[in-house]
Amino acid sequence: MDRNYKILSEAVKYRRAKYLKGMEQMKARAFEPLELNYERYDEVETYVKSNLTSEQKQRLENLFKVIEGFETPLSLEILSSTHSIINEKPELTEIEVFERIQDWNERKKNLIKPEHISIAVDHLPEYGSKLHFG
């Protein structure tokens, strides 16, 4: 892991409460919605322009491309769950990925449908490689 990524990661870890509504007291629970604090947009934009390298800015742009269309909490959960399984076992079929996600917990079993996994599986190879995962 490069040094700049580690520094940025730590900064986000300790300062995210300032930028995410729902994290103000650092007590957000799993599945509680978080929202960007748009009142801090100018501060974040200035930081990105002043402190990130070209490579880091490109990674950020790539991240935005990957999550485009998957911005809701459920969509991000589906995308990240699908990525996690495919990253671990790339040989699995869509149905096998779906079945593994269904086995994780009742919530996923009730909310996530095969067509959700299909969309994520189609999306990840096209955009995920931009973040160095496929």
Order of alpha helices (4+ residues) and beta strands (2+ residues): alpha-beta-beta-alpha-alpha-alpha-alpha-alpha-alpha
